[in-house]
Amino acid sequence: MMKTNKVLALLVSAVMVIGSITACDKSGQDPSDTSDPSSSSEQTGTSATDTTAVPEDLPGYVERTVADVTDEDNGKIMIYGYNAEFSALAEKYAGITTNDYDFIETTDSVSYQEKLDAVFSDGVDAPDIFTCDEAYARKYLASDNTIALNDLGIDYAELTNMFDYTLRFAADDDSVIKGLAWKACPTGIFYERSLAEEYLGTQDPNQLAASFATWDAVLDSARTVNEASEGDVKLLAGYTETFDAYLSTREAGWIMDGTVNVDPNLEGFFDFAKTLYQEDLTFRAERWSGSWEDKMSNKSVVSYWGSLQFAKYELALNPGEGTAVNPTAGDWGITTAPVSYYSGGSWVMASKYCDKKATSADIIRAVCINEDNLKDMVNNGEFVNNIKLMTSAAADDKFCLEWLGGQNPYPVLLDSAKNADASNVIVDEAEYSEAFMAVVGAYSEESFDEIKDALEAFEDQLSEKGLV
């Protein structure tokens, strides 16, 4: 039975932080739950407002009339997810139990999308709310399968402390916001201090930033490390992990005026990658590959690029109880990348079949908006989607982390989050990027004589995939 028939059956102003990279006076300890990154300011409910083309709360977004919502039945709310993170947070912060909700988890991304597409086609067992990974979230956020936050009774005035890139990513083509992220995934360059000291002359994050300040500086640093170590140590395991950063330099997306577009800034990645490849400046390890991961703990790679989540879990510097810790934990620091960008993330949204709007809004507020709850997440090691809380954390020595050599990572990450841009992301972003990286790899291996030949192959790939 369709969910719509159930009833029949029953940001902000940026806040400056002194210094983009803060070194702590003493080696700190991992944060506990007991101290607050800032004072509490709990969000309250909203009432209906007039439709506003460009609301004062969030300039650049279109706000619809904020609905006065209720639940259409007394049954359980249906939640879908690609992992159990959101449902666990909903239990902790919204106070719901398994008596209140049904949860369907599908961890394989392809299978999950197929499941969502199937239930959206007929409404049978469709979710009220669901989460999506950054790789495919816009597919649903930009579609008619999701509804505006205003239709859940959530006012844009409640969102003014959020990082703009998370809202821009979640806005449809009409600039109506349709989803929220409870955490942000800004990035920095995590580097092994002892290797940086030996081969780049410093382990201080402020001084080391110059080694990564521009793409030319990255190449020069890669050459320096390679030469000084006689090839035993590399600045990077492979060039592929730098693509997300390079992608953020573009000024326009993959599609412009209905045709394929490769931003001129992005064309520079061809020669950047080829230089790293041809001069043997990396181990040519693909991101996420076994060889790429193996080199995280054998002191052969100076830097890995990613978010705090990446450093804690993938780099295994502080993965949690019962999980093997990288033996080099504590010998790492963080410095700034050539550009500000984000990598990864999760968004929660309500489906067009949502008939428990009041409960859905309560859960989303509890997990994504309520500052007391977000503060608790910060104290448990999350980079949350709240500028005020993260600005406070960036200035707090409590967040000087032992597993990061006593450094507070938040000044670097805060600056990246405030300046990250998601305005050019399209629905099929992942597929376009995958096709682009394929021709970049071929160009690096000299399968194409010129960049224009690679770009022609790029368009051919897109055509074969039915994307153009």
Buried (B, 14 or more C-beta within 10 A) or exposed (E): EBBBEBEEEEBBEBBEBEEBBBBBEEBBEBBEEEEBBBEEBEBEEBEEBEEBEEBEBBEEBBBBEBBEBEBBBEBBBBBBBBBBBBBEBBBBBBEBEEEBBBBBEBEEBEEBBEBBEEBBEEBEBBBBBBBBBBBBBBBBBBEEBBBBBBBBBBBBBBBBBBBBBBBBBBBBEEBBBBBBBBBBBBBBBBBBBBBBBBBBEBBBBBBBBBBBBEBEBBBEBBBBBBEBBEEEBBBBBBBBBBBBBBBBBBEBBBBEEEEBBBBEBBBBBBBBBBBBBEEEBBBBBBBEEEEBBBBBBEBBBBBBBBBBBBBBBBBBBBBEEEEEBBEBBBBBBBBBBBBBBBBBBBBBBBBBBBBBBBBBBBBBBBBBBBBEBBBBBBBEBBBBBBBBBBBBBBBBEBBBBBBBBBBBBBBBBBBBBBBBBBEBBBBBBBBBBEBBBBBBBBBBEEEBEEBEBBBEBBBEBBEEEEBB
